[in-house]
Amino acid sequence: MRSQFTSYEQLPITLTADHIAAALGISRANAYILLRSDGFPTLHIGKRMVVPKDRFLQW
């Protein structure tokens, strides 16, 4: 999933590591490091880590 997002409306409601990597232009591995870092608005749903779009943009 190496698509580039060109606007806020194109982002899904919840972002996965792949979405974050594409939006920020970083690797998937670095996106997972970011998801695990303090201060990043990650939600844990079972084993999944997602970020709400509005909280990602505030970050």
Distance bins in CASP14 RR format, pairs under 12 A and 6 or more apart:
PFRMAT RR
TARGET T0000
AUTHOR 0000-0000-0000
RMODE 2
METHOD distances of the structure
MODEL  1
1 12 0 0 0 0 0 1 0 0 0 0 0
1 15 0 0 0 0 0 1 0 0 0 0 0
1 16 0 0 0 0 1 0 0 0 0 0 0
1 17 0 0 0 0 1 0 0 0 0 0 0
1 18 1 0 1 0 0 0 0 0 0 0 0
1 19 1 0 0 1 0 0 0 0 0 0 0
1 20 0 0 0 0 0 1 0 0 0 0 0
1 21 1 0 0 1 0 0 0 0 0 0 0
1 22 1 0 0 1 0 0 0 0 0 0 0
1 23 0 0 0 0 0 1 0 0 0 0 0
1 25 0 0 0 0 0 1 0 0 0 0 0
1 28 0 0 0 0 1 0 0 0 0 0 0
1 31 0 0 0 0 0 1 0 0 0 0 0
2 18 0 0 0 0 1 0 0 0 0 0 0
2 19 0 0 0 0 0 1 0 0 0 0 0
2 21 1 0 0 1 0 0 0 0 0 0 0
2 22 1 0 0 1 0 0 0 0 0 0 0
2 23 0 0 0 0 0 1 0 0 0 0 0
2 25 0 0 0 0 1 0 0 0 0 0 0
2 26 0 0 0 0 0 1 0 0 0 0 0
2 27 0 0 0 0 0 1 0 0 0 0 0
2 28 0 0 0 0 1 0 0 0 0 0 0
2 31 0 0 0 0 0 1 0 0 0 0 0
3 10 0 0 0 0 1 0 0 0 0 0 0
3 11 0 0 0 0 0 1 0 0 0 0 0
3 12 0 0 0 0 0 1 0 0 0 0 0
3 18 0 0 0 0 1 0 0 0 0 0 0
3 19 0 0 0 0 1 0 0 0 0 0 0
3 21 0 0 0 0 0 1 0 0 0 0 0
3 22 1 0 1 0 0 0 0 0 0 0 0
3 23 0 0 0 0 1 0 0 0 0 0 0
3 25 0 0 0 0 0 1 0 0 0 0 0
4 10 0 0 0 0 1 0 0 0 0 0 0
4 11 0 0 0 0 0 1 0 0 0 0 0
4 19 0 0 0 0 0 1 0 0 0 0 0
4 21 0 0 0 0 0 1 0 0 0 0 0
4 22 1 0 0 1 0 0 0 0 0 0 0
4 23 0 0 0 0 1 0 0 0 0 0 0
4 24 0 0 0 0 0 1 0 0 0 0 0
4 25 0 0 0 0 1 0 0 0 0 0 0
5 11 1 0 1 0 0 0 0 0 0 0 0
5 12 0 0 0 0 1 0 0 0 0 0 0
5 15 0 0 0 0 1 0 0 0 0 0 0
5 18 0 0 0 0 0 1 0 0 0 0 0
5 19 1 0 0 1 0 0 0 0 0 0 0
5 20 0 0 0 0 0 1 0 0 0 0 0
5 21 0 0 0 0 0 1 0 0 0 0 0
5 22 1 0 0 1 0 0 0 0 0 0 0
5 23 1 0 1 0 0 0 0 0 0 0 0
5 24 0 0 0 0 1 0 0 0 0 0 0
5 25 0 0 0 0 1 0 0 0 0 0 0
5 53 0 0 0 0 0 1 0 0 0 0 0
5 56 0 0 0 0 0 1 0 0 0 0 0
5 57 0 0 0 0 0 1 0 0 0 0 0
6 22 0 0 0 0 0 1 0 0 0 0 0
6 23 0 0 0 0 0 1 0 0 0 0 0
7 23 0 0 0 0 0 1 0 0 0 0 0
7 53 0 0 0 0 0 1 0 0 0 0 0
7 57 0 0 0 0 0 1 0 0 0 0 0
8 15 0 0 0 0 0 1 0 0 0 0 0
8 23 0 0 0 0 0 1 0 0 0 0 0
8 53 1 0 0 1 0 0 0 0 0 0 0
8 54 0 0 0 0 1 0 0 0 0 0 0
8 56 0 0 0 0 0 1 0 0 0 0 0
8 57 1 0 0 1 0 0 0 0 0 0 0
9 53 0 0 0 0 1 0 0 0 0 0 0
9 57 0 0 0 0 0 1 0 0 0 0 0
10 19 0 0 0 0 0 1 0 0 0 0 0
10 22 0 0 0 0 0 1 0 0 0 0 0
10 23 0 0 0 0 1 0 0 0 0 0 0
10 53 0 0 0 0 0 1 0 0 0 0 0
11 19 1 0 0 1 0 0 0 0 0 0 0
11 20 0 0 0 0 1 0 0 0 0 0 0
11 22 0 0 0 0 1 0 0 0 0 0 0
11 23 1 0 0 1 0 0 0 0 0 0 0
11 24 0 0 0 0 0 1 0 0 0 0 0
11 51 0 0 0 0 0 1 0 0 0 0 0
11 52 0 0 0 0 0 1 0 0 0 0 0
11 53 1 0 1 0 0 0 0 0 0 0 0
11 54 0 0 0 0 1 0 0 0 0 0 0
11 55 0 0 0 0 0 1 0 0 0 0 0
11 56 1 0 0 1 0 0 0 0 0 0 0
11 57 0 0 0 0 1 0 0 0 0 0 0
12 18 0 0 0 0 0 1 0 0 0 0 0
12 19 1 0 0 1 0 0 0 0 0 0 0
12 20 0 0 0 0 0 1 0 0 0 0 0
12 22 0 0 0 0 0 1 0 0 0 0 0
12 23 0 0 0 0 0 1 0 0 0 0 0
12 50 0 0 0 0 1 0 0 0 0 0 0
12 51 0 0 0 0 0 1 0 0 0 0 0
12 52 0 0 0 0 0 1 0 0 0 0 0
12 53 1 0 0 1 0 0 0 0 0 0 0
12 54 0 0 0 0 0 1 0 0 0 0 0
12 56 0 0 0 0 0 1 0 0 0 0 0
13 19 0 0 0 0 0 1 0 0 0 0 0
13 43 0 0 0 0 0 1 0 0 0 0 0
13 50 0 0 0 0 1 0 0 0 0 0 0
13 51 0 0 0 0 0 1 0 0 0 0 0
13 52 1 0 0 1 0 0 0 0 0 0 0
13 53 1 0 1 0 0 0 0 0 0 0 0
13 54 0 0 0 0 1 0 0 0 0 0 0
13 55 0 0 0 0 0 1 0 0 0 0 0
13 56 0 0 0 0 0 1 0 0 0 0 0
13 57 0 0 0 0 0 1 0 0 0 0 0
14 20 0 0 0 0 0 1 0 0 0 0 0
14 41 0 0 0 0 0 1 0 0 0 0 0
14 42 0 0 0 0 0 1 0 0 0 0 0
14 43 1 0 0 1 0 0 0 0 0 0 0
14 45 0 0 0 0 1 0 0 0 0 0 0
14 48 0 0 0 0 1 0 0 0 0 0 0
14 49 0 0 0 0 0 1 0 0 0 0 0
14 50 1 0 1 0 0 0 0 0 0 0 0
14 51 1 0 0 1 0 0 0 0 0 0 0
14 52 1 0 1 0 0 0 0 0 0 0 0
14 53 1 0 0 1 0 0 0 0 0 0 0
14 54 0 0 0 0 0 1 0 0 0 0 0
14 55 0 0 0 0 1 0 0 0 0 0 0
14 56 0 0 0 0 1 0 0 0 0 0 0
15 21 0 0 0 0 1 0 0 0 0 0 0
15 22 0 0 0 0 1 0 0 0 0 0 0
15 23 1 0 0 1 0 0 0 0 0 0 0
15 24 0 0 0 0 0 1 0 0 0 0 0
15 31 0 0 0 0 1 0 0 0 0 0 0
15 34 0 0 0 0 0 1 0 0 0 0 0
15 35 0 0 0 0 1 0 0 0 0 0 0
15 40 0 0 0 0 0 1 0 0 0 0 0
15 41 0 0 0 0 1 0 0 0 0 0 0
15 42 0 0 0 0 1 0 0 0 0 0 0
15 43 0 0 0 0 0 1 0 0 0 0 0
15 48 0 0 0 0 0 1 0 0 0 0 0
15 49 0 0 0 0 1 0 0 0 0 0 0
15 50 1 0 0 1 0 0 0 0 0 0 0
15 51 1 0 1 0 0 0 0 0 0 0 0
15 52 1 0 0 1 0 0 0 0 0 0 0
15 53 1 0 0 1 0 0 0 0 0 0 0
15 54 0 0 0 0 0 1 0 0 0 0 0
15 55 0 0 0 0 1 0 0 0 0 0 0
15 56 1 0 1 0 0 0 0 0 0 0 0
15 57 0 0 0 0 1 0 0 0 0 0 0
15 59 0 0 0 0 0 1 0 0 0 0 0
16 22 0 0 0 0 1 0 0 0 0 0 0
16 23 0 0 0 0 0 1 0 0 0 0 0
16 28 0 0 0 0 1 0 0 0 0 0 0
16 31 0 0 0 0 1 0 0 0 0 0 0
16 32 0 0 0 0 0 1 0 0 0 0 0
16 35 0 0 0 0 1 0 0 0 0 0 0
16 42 0 0 0 0 0 1 0 0 0 0 0
16 43 0 0 0 0 0 1 0 0 0 0 0
16 45 0 0 0 0 0 1 0 0 0 0 0
16 48 1 0 0 1 0 0 0 0 0 0 0
16 49 1 0 0 1 0 0 0 0 0 0 0
16 50 1 0 1 0 0 0 0 0 0 0 0
16 51 0 0 0 0 1 0 0 0 0 0 0
16 52 0 0 0 0 0 1 0 0 0 0 0
16 53 0 0 0 0 0 1 0 0 0 0 0
16 56 0 0 0 0 0 1 0 0 0 0 0
17 23 0 0 0 0 0 1 0 0 0 0 0
17 24 0 0 0 0 0 1 0 0 0 0 0
17 26 0 0 0 0 1 0 0 0 0 0 0
17 27 0 0 0 0 1 0 0 0 0 0 0
17 28 1 0 1 0 0 0 0 0 0 0 0
17 29 0 0 0 0 1 0 0 0 0 0 0
17 30 0 0 0 0 1 0 0 0 0 0 0
17 31 1 0 1 0 0 0 0 0 0 0 0
17 32 1 0 1 0 0 0 0 0 0 0 0
17 33 0 0 0 0 1 0 0 0 0 0 0
17 34 0 0 0 0 1 0 0 0 0 0 0
17 35 1 0 1 0 0 0 0 0 0 0 0
17 36 0 0 0 0 0 1 0 0 0 0 0
17 40 0 0 0 0 0 1 0 0 0 0 0
17 42 0 0 0 0 1 0 0 0 0 0 0
17 48 0 0 0 0 1 0 0 0 0 0 0
17 49 1 0 0 1 0 0 0 0 0 0 0
17 50 0 0 0 0 1 0 0 0 0 0 0
17 51 0 0 0 0 1 0 0 0 0 0 0
17 56 0 0 0 0 0 1 0 0 0 0 0
18 24 0 0 0 0 0 1 0 0 0 0 0
18 25 0 0 0 0 0 1 0 0 0 0 0
18 26 0 0 0 0 0 1 0 0 0 0 0
18 27 0 0 0 0 0 1 0 0 0 0 0
18 28 1 0 0 1 0 0 0 0 0 0 0
18 29 0 0 0 0 0 1 0 0 0 0 0
18 30 0 0 0 0 0 1 0 0 0 0 0
18 31 1 0 0 1 0 0 0 0 0 0 0
18 32 0 0 0 0 0 1 0 0 0 0 0
18 35 0 0 0 0 0 1 0 0 0 0 0
18 48 0 0 0 0 0 1 0 0 0 0 0
18 49 0 0 0 0 0 1 0 0 0 0 0
18 50 0 0 0 0 0 1 0 0 0 0 0
18 51 0 0 0 0 0 1 0 0 0 0 0
19 25 0 0 0 0 0 1 0 0 0 0 0
19 26 0 0 0 0 0 1 0 0 0 0 0
19 28 0 0 0 0 0 1 0 0 0 0 0
19 31 0 0 0 0 1 0 0 0 0 0 0
19 34 0 0 0 0 0 1 0 0 0 0 0
19 35 0 0 0 0 0 1 0 0 0 0 0
19 49 0 0 0 0 0 1 0 0 0 0 0
19 50 0 0 0 0 1 0 0 0 0 0 0
19 51 0 0 0 0 1 0 0 0 0 0 0
19 52 0 0 0 0 0 1 0 0 0 0 0
19 53 0 0 0 0 1 0 0 0 0 0 0
19 56 0 0 0 0 1 0 0 0 0 0 0
20 26 1 0 0 1 0 0 0 0 0 0 0
20 27 0 0 0 0 0 1 0 0 0 0 0
20 28 0 0 0 0 1 0 0 0 0 0 0
20 29 0 0 0 0 0 1 0 0 0 0 0
20 30 0 0 0 0 1 0 0 0 0 0 0
20 31 1 0 1 0 0 0 0 0 0 0 0
20 32 0 0 0 0 1 0 0 0 0 0 0
20 33 0 0 0 0 0 1 0 0 0 0 0
20 34 1 0 0 1 0 0 0 0 0 0 0
20 35 1 0 0 1 0 0 0 0 0 0 0
20 36 0 0 0 0 0 1 0 0 0 0 0
20 37 0 0 0 0 0 1 0 0 0 0 0
20 40 0 0 0 0 1 0 0 0 0 0 0
20 41 0 0 0 0 0 1 0 0 0 0 0
20 42 0 0 0 0 1 0 0 0 0 0 0
20 49 0 0 0 0 1 0 0 0 0 0 0
20 50 0 0 0 0 1 0 0 0 0 0 0
20 51 1 0 0 1 0 0 0 0 0 0 0
20 52 0 0 0 0 0 1 0 0 0 0 0
20 53 0 0 0 0 0 1 0 0 0 0 0
20 55 0 0 0 0 0 1 0 0 0 0 0
20 56 1 0 0 1 0 0 0 0 0 0 0
20 57 0 0 0 0 0 1 0 0 0 0 0
20 59 0 0 0 0 0 1 0 0 0 0 0
21 27 1 0 0 1 0 0 0 0 0 0 0
21 28 1 0 1 0 0 0 0 0 0 0 0
21 29 0 0 0 0 1 0 0 0 0 0 0
21 30 1 0 0 1 0 0 0 0 0 0 0
21 31 1 0 1 0 0 0 0 0 0 0 0
21 32 0 0 0 0 1 0 0 0 0 0 0
21 33 0 0 0 0 0 1 0 0 0 0 0
21 34 0 0 0 0 1 0 0 0 0 0 0
21 35 0 0 0 0 0 1 0 0 0 0 0
21 51 0 0 0 0 0 1 0 0 0 0 0
22 28 0 0 0 0 1 0 0 0 0 0 0
22 31 0 0 0 0 1 0 0 0 0 0 0
23 31 0 0 0 0 1 0 0 0 0 0 0
23 34 0 0 0 0 0 1 0 0 0 0 0
23 51 0 0 0 0 0 1 0 0 0 0 0
23 53 0 0 0 0 1 0 0 0 0 0 0
23 56 1 0 0 1 0 0 0 0 0 0 0
23 57 0 0 0 0 1 0 0 0 0 0 0
23 59 0 0 0 0 0 1 0 0 0 0 0
24 30 0 0 0 0 1 0 0 0 0 0 0
24 31 1 0 0 1 0 0 0 0 0 0 0
24 33 0 0 0 0 0 1 0 0 0 0 0
24 34 1 0 0 1 0 0 0 0 0 0 0
24 35 0 0 0 0 0 1 0 0 0 0 0
24 40 0 0 0 0 0 1 0 0 0 0 0
24 51 0 0 0 0 0 1 0 0 0 0 0
24 56 0 0 0 0 1 0 0 0 0 0 0
24 57 0 0 0 0 0 1 0 0 0 0 0
24 59 0 0 0 0 0 1 0 0 0 0 0
25 31 0 0 0 0 1 0 0 0 0 0 0
25 34 0 0 0 0 0 1 0 0 0 0 0
26 32 0 0 0 0 0 1 0 0 0 0 0
26 33 0 0 0 0 1 0 0 0 0 0 0
26 34 1 0 0 1 0 0 0 0 0 0 0
26 35 0 0 0 0 0 1 0 0 0 0 0
27 33 0 0 0 0 1 0 0 0 0 0 0
27 34 0 0 0 0 0 1 0 0 0 0 0
28 34 0 0 0 0 0 1 0 0 0 0 0
28 35 0 0 0 0 0 1 0 0 0 0 0
29 35 0 0 0 0 0 1 0 0 0 0 0
29 36 0 0 0 0 0 1 0 0 0 0 0
30 36 0 0 0 0 0 1 0 0 0 0 0
30 37 0 0 0 0 0 1 0 0 0 0 0
30 40 0 0 0 0 0 1 0 0 0 0 0
31 37 0 0 0 0 0 1 0 0 0 0 0
31 40 0 0 0 0 0 1 0 0 0 0 0
31 42 0 0 0 0 0 1 0 0 0 0 0
31 49 0 0 0 0 1 0 0 0 0 0 0
31 50 0 0 0 0 0 1 0 0 0 0 0
31 51 0 0 0 0 1 0 0 0 0 0 0
31 56 0 0 0 0 0 1 0 0 0 0 0
32 40 0 0 0 0 0 1 0 0 0 0 0
32 42 0 0 0 0 0 1 0 0 0 0 0
32 48 0 0 0 0 0 1 0 0 0 0 0
32 49 1 0 0 1 0 0 0 0 0 0 0
32 51 0 0 0 0 0 1 0 0 0 0 0
33 40 0 0 0 0 1 0 0 0 0 0 0
33 42 0 0 0 0 0 1 0 0 0 0 0
33 49 0 0 0 0 0 1 0 0 0 0 0
34 40 1 0 1 0 0 0 0 0 0 0 0
34 41 0 0 0 0 0 1 0 0 0 0 0
34 42 0 0 0 0 1 0 0 0 0 0 0
34 49 0 0 0 0 1 0 0 0 0 0 0
34 51 0 0 0 0 1 0 0 0 0 0 0
34 56 0 0 0 0 0 1 0 0 0 0 0
34 59 0 0 0 0 1 0 0 0 0 0 0
35 41 0 0 0 0 1 0 0 0 0 0 0
35 42 1 0 1 0 0 0 0 0 0 0 0
35 43 0 0 0 0 1 0 0 0 0 0 0
35 44 0 0 0 0 1 0 0 0 0 0 0
35 48 0 0 0 0 0 1 0 0 0 0 0
35 49 1 0 1 0 0 0 0 0 0 0 0
35 50 0 0 0 0 1 0 0 0 0 0 0
35 51 1 0 0 1 0 0 0 0 0 0 0
35 56 0 0 0 0 0 1 0 0 0 0 0
35 59 0 0 0 0 0 1 0 0 0 0 0
36 42 1 0 0 1 0 0 0 0 0 0 0
36 44 0 0 0 0 0 1 0 0 0 0 0
36 49 1 0 0 1 0 0 0 0 0 0 0
36 51 0 0 0 0 0 1 0 0 0 0 0
37 49 0 0 0 0 0 1 0 0 0 0 0
37 51 0 0 0 0 0 1 0 0 0 0 0
37 59 0 0 0 0 0 1 0 0 0 0 0
38 59 0 0 0 0 0 1 0 0 0 0 0
39 51 0 0 0 0 0 1 0 0 0 0 0
39 55 0 0 0 0 0 1 0 0 0 0 0
39 56 0 0 0 0 0 1 0 0 0 0 0
39 58 0 0 0 0 0 1 0 0 0 0 0
39 59 1 0 0 1 0 0 0 0 0 0 0
40 49 0 0 0 0 1 0 0 0 0 0 0
40 50 0 0 0 0 0 1 0 0 0 0 0
40 51 1 0 0 1 0 0 0 0 0 0 0
40 52 0 0 0 0 0 1 0 0 0 0 0
40 55 0 0 0 0 1 0 0 0 0 0 0
40 56 0 0 0 0 1 0 0 0 0 0 0
40 58 0 0 0 0 0 1 0 0 0 0 0
40 59 1 0 0 1 0 0 0 0 0 0 0
41 49 0 0 0 0 0 1 0 0 0 0 0
41 50 0 0 0 0 1 0 0 0 0 0 0
41 51 1 0 1 0 0 0 0 0 0 0 0
41 52 1 0 0 1 0 0 0 0 0 0 0
41 53 0 0 0 0 0 1 0 0 0 0 0
41 54 0 0 0 0 1 0 0 0 0 0 0
41 55 1 1 0 0 0 0 0 0 0 0 0
41 56 1 0 0 1 0 0 0 0 0 0 0
41 57 0 0 0 0 1 0 0 0 0 0 0
41 58 1 0 0 1 0 0 0 0 0 0 0
41 59 1 0 1 0 0 0 0 0 0 0 0
42 48 0 0 0 0 0 1 0 0 0 0 0
42 49 1 0 1 0 0 0 0 0 0 0 0
42 50 1 0 0 1 0 0 0 0 0 0 0
42 51 1 0 1 0 0 0 0 0 0 0 0
42 52 0 0 0 0 1 0 0 0 0 0 0
42 55 0 0 0 0 1 0 0 0 0 0 0
42 56 0 0 0 0 1 0 0 0 0 0 0
42 59 0 0 0 0 0 1 0 0 0 0 0
43 49 1 0 0 1 0 0 0 0 0 0 0
43 50 1 0 1 0 0 0 0 0 0 0 0
43 51 1 0 0 1 0 0 0 0 0 0 0
43 52 1 0 0 1 0 0 0 0 0 0 0
43 53 0 0 0 0 0 1 0 0 0 0 0
43 55 0 0 0 0 1 0 0 0 0 0 0
43 56 0 0 0 0 0 1 0 0 0 0 0
44 50 0 0 0 0 1 0 0 0 0 0 0
44 51 0 0 0 0 0 1 0 0 0 0 0
45 51 0 0 0 0 0 1 0 0 0 0 0
45 52 0 0 0 0 0 1 0 0 0 0 0
50 56 0 0 0 0 1 0 0 0 0 0 0
51 57 0 0 0 0 1 0 0 0 0 0 0
51 58 0 0 0 0 0 1 0 0 0 0 0
51 59 1 0 0 1 0 0 0 0 0 0 0
52 58 0 0 0 0 1 0 0 0 0 0 0
52 59 0 0 0 0 0 1 0 0 0 0 0
53 59 0 0 0 0 0 1 0 0 0 0 0
END
